[in-house]
Amino acid sequence: MKINRKFSFALLFSWSVLCLQYTSADEVVHANAQGGVNWSAGTVFAHGYGVAPQEHMGTSKARLLARRAAQLDAYRNLAEILNGVRVNSETLLQDMTLASDTVRTKVDAIIKGATMTQDHYQNEVATVTMQIPMAGNLLSTVIPSDKSITSAANGVHGFPLYLETINAHWLSFKNEAALWSPISRAFASNASFVITTTEEAEFGKKLLAWLEAEGATSAVDMLQASIDAFENTSTFTGLLIDASNVADFEIAAVPTIRSESGEIIYPNDDTSYDDLVKKRPVSYDFDVNDAIRNVRVAIKPMIVKANKTYKLRKSDLVISQQDAKILKSNKTIYQVMHTAGVMVVVAD
């Protein structure tokens, strides 16, 4: 099919719309016309376009065939983009797929399982966007569980179980009297439950506002006490690495944090493997103030300055010996750091 001016304009317009939708001043996105990586959201996305293989066919059939061609194009672009994703300072994903048939097969399956997030058809041109998350299957493929980073059990269940209790009562009871009585008993029987993560504290605050509006005084007092205990005893709730002045830093899925002596502070054998692959080890932002408000590290993140990259390893960030000592000795920050509570601020 000859590409005419009308076709070219439609294609250019479609690419422009799709690219704008994946480029935000608030997110760290590396993208081109084929797609890219949203390092803040932890997603890899690709655009594809296609046209029907024959002229003079029904509109519905032409649209379906064009859409299928666009999907295949997006799959090819996803594969190309994934090959360029940096896992760490030493490895691109392409290196792993070339070295292992198993990894290549798994990556191919991940690409085929991509989600279509955009679907547009105009002037006989179909444009689609396909997306895959880094967390989950992709990271578990590039970080096998038999590597040195071992799984660590959380072992704290009080607050999650309490939330499950509330959820069950919410579904089972429709009026206020029936609802608050079981909740009060749940508090009374488990008054020592402990909030242990930022997510639990943030949810607890939202729940607190709801309880106050409903006049559940006993529940409010106990939940407030748990939130206060968390905020007063937890010095830090996340780690924020400010690398905004490290110009040669290369963003990677699993960046390494080192001391000036070269000691690896993060990730190491204390890092939870489950959190590493399910939550992504690190998220990225352009602005320190925005990053502070991110649930991954809020309520009170420890902010550490990165001074440089480590030798020729451009995805390894170096912090001072003093900061490294604090990260290793502070039990609270050490725990949240190794359960995917890390953000890195990079240069815009």
N, C-alpha and C positions, 0 to 999 in steps of 0.2 A: 504494500500500500504506500503510495507516495505521500510524504509528509508535506502538507501544504501550510500556508501561513496561518490559517484558522487552527489547524492542529497544533502548530508550534506555540501559538499564543495560549491555547488552552492548557498545554503541558507546562509552560512557564508559569502561568497563573496558579496551577495546582501545586507545583513545587513550592512556590512562594508561600502559599497558605500553609502547607504542611510544615515547612521549615520554621515559620513564625510561631506555630503552635508548640514547637519544641525548643524554642529559644526564649529564655526569660532572664531578665537582669538579676533576678533573685536566686537563680540556680546555676550551678556549674555544669555547663553543657558544652561538649565538644562535638560539633556537627558540621556536615557538608550537605550537598544536594542529595546524597544517597541515604543519609541518616546520621546516626551518631550515638554518643553515650551521654546520658544524664547522670552525672556523678552524684548529684544531690539526691535525686529520687532513687538512684540505684537501678536504672533501666538501660537497656540497649534497644535502639529502635532503628528501623529502616523503612524507606519509602520505596514504592514500586509503581510502575505504570505499565499499562497495556492497552492494546486495541484489538478489536475482533479480527480474525485472520482473513475474513472475506467481506466484500462489500455486498450490498443489496440483500441483507438478511433481516429478519424481524428484530425489532428493538430489544425485546427481552432477551433473546438468544445472544445478540451482539453484546449486550451489557454483561451477561454471565461469562461469556468467553473473554471479554476484555478484562473483567475482574479477576478471572483465573490467571490470565497472563500477568496482571499486575502483582498478584500474590507470588508467582514464581520469581518475578523480578525482585520483589522485596526479600524473598528467601535468599537469593544470590547476594543481595546487598548486605543482608544480615550476616551471612557467612564471612564476607569481606571485612565488615566492621568488627566482628568478633575476633577475627585473626589479629587485628591490631590492638586489641584490649591488653593492657599491661597488667599482669598478675602481681608481679613484684619487680624489684630492681633488675633481676636477672632474667626474667621470663616474660615473653609475650604468649598469649594463648596459642598463636600459630606454632610456636616452638613445641608446645605440648601435643598438638594434633599431628604434627609431623613425626614426633617421636613415638606416638602410641596409637595403634589402631583402635584400641578400646576408648581412648579419650575422643578420637575423631568420630567414632560411631555415636557416642553419647552426645557430643555437641551437635551432630546432625539431627539427632532426635529432638534435642532442645529447640533447634531452629524450626523444625516441623511443627512443634507445639506452640509456636509464637501466637500471641493474641492480636487480632486485628482491632486497632483502636481508631482508625479513620478509614472511611470508604466513600469515595467521591466519583461521580460519573458525569462528564459533560463533554459535549461535542465529540462523541464517540471515543473519548479517552477515559479510562478508569485509572484512578490513583488511590493507592491504599498505603496505610502505615501499619507495620507489624512491630510488636514489642515483646521483649522477654525481660524478666527480672533477673538481676544478678544473684539475689538471695535464692537459696534453695538448690535446685538441680545444677545450675551453672557453677556456683561456688563449690558444691560438694564434688563436682567433677574435677575442678582444678586444684582442690585441696582435699585429697582422699583422707579418710579417717585414720589410715595407718601411718600418717605422717607424724612428726614430732609434737604437733599441737594436739593435746589430748583433751578428751571430753571431761568436763567437771560438773558434778551434780550440784544443783542449787540447794535442795534440802529444806527450803523454807516454804511452807504451804499455808500459813495462817490466813493471810489476806485474800489470796485467790480463792480459797475455799469459802471464805466469808462472802465474797462477791457472788460465787455460785449459789450460796444460800439465798441471797437477796434476789438474784435472778429467778430462782425457782419460786420464791414466794410471790414475786411480781407477776409471774405467769399464772399462779394458782389462785391468787386472791384479788378480787376486783374492787373492794371497797376499803376505805381507810382503816376501819376498825380491824378488819381481818388481816390487813397488810402489816400494820405496825406492831401488833401483838407478837407474831412470830419473829419479826426483826429484833424486837426488844429482847426476846428470849435468846436469840442467836448471840446478841451482844453479851447478855448476862452469862451465858454458858461458855463464851470464848472471849473474855474481856482482855486477855493478854495477847491477842493477835498483833502481829508486827508488820508494819509497812517496810519493805526492804528495797524497793526500786523507785526510780523517778516516775515511771508510768503509773505505778500504784498510787503514789502521792498525788499526781495530777488528777487521776480519776477520783481519788478520795476527796479532793477539793470540790470537784464538780458535784459529787454525790452529797457532800456536806451542804452545799447551797440548796440542793433539792430537799434534803431532810429539814433544814431550817424553815423553808417555805411551808412545809407540811406540819411544822410544829412538833416534830419528834424529838423532844428535849433530851431524853436519855440517850438516844442514838447519836444525836449531835455531839453531846459531851464526850462520849467514848471515842467517836471518830476523830474529833478535834484533838483529843489527847494523843491518839496514835499518830496523827499528822505532825503535831508538835514534837513528839518524841523523835520522829524520823528527822525533822529539820534541825533539831537541837543536837542530836548525837551524830548525825552524818555531816561531817565537815564538807565533803564534796559529793556531788551526785553525777559527775561525769568529767571527762577529760577533754579539754579544748586546746588543740595545738595550733598556735598562731604561726603559720608559715608564709604569711603574706609578703614577707621581705626576702624569701628564698626563691630567687628568680629561676634557678635551674631545676627546681623540683618537678618531677614527672609524676602525675597522678596515677595511682595504681589501685587495683581492687584490694590488695593487701599490703599497704605501705608498712615499713618497719620504723619503729622509734628506737633510737640508740642514744647512749650517753657519749660524751666526748671521747671516752676511752674505747668506744666501739661496742660496748656491752649492749645486747639486745634487751630492751625494756618491754617492748610490745611488738608483735604478739610472741608469746613464749608458751612453755608447756602448761602454764597455769591458765591460759586462755581457753574459755569454754568452746569446744569444737561445735557444739550444737548452735550456740549463739553466733559463732563465726560464720557459719554457712546459712543459717536461717534469717539472721537479722542484718547481715553484712557487717564486717568488722569495723568499717569506718565510713562516715559520710562527709561530704565536702560543702563548703560555703565560701562566698567571696567576702563576707562582712562579719566581723567579730560580734557586733551587736545582734545581728540576725541569728548567728549561730548560738549565742547564749540562750535565745528563746526556744531553740529546738528541743523537743521532748527527749531526744537522745541524750543530752547532757544537762538540761535544766533539772533541778531548780537552782542549784549552786555549783556550777562547773568550776573546776580548777583550770586556770588558763596558764599555759606554759609556752614560752617562746622557743621556736625552732631557729637555730642559728645558721645552719647550712645543711647541705646533703653530705652523705658519708662517702668520702673518696670518689670512686667512679660509680657508685650506686645512687642513681639520681632519684630513686623512690624511697630511699632511707633518709629520714630526718634526724638531725643531731640536736639534742637538748643539752643544757648545762649539767655538770656533774651534780650540782646541788639539787636541781629539779629532779634528776634521775633518782637521787637518794630519797627524796620526798615521795616520789611515786612508788618506790619499792617498800618504804617503811610505813606509809599511811594505809592502814588496813581497809578503810572505806573506799578510797579512790582506787586502790589496787583491785578491789573486788569489782567495782563498776567498770573499770577500764577493761577488765578481762571478760566482761559480759556484754561486749559490743556497745559500750558507752563512750565512744570516741568520735570526735569531729576534728577535721583539719580545715583551717581557713587558708585559702590559697590566693595568690596574686590575681587580680582581675586582668 
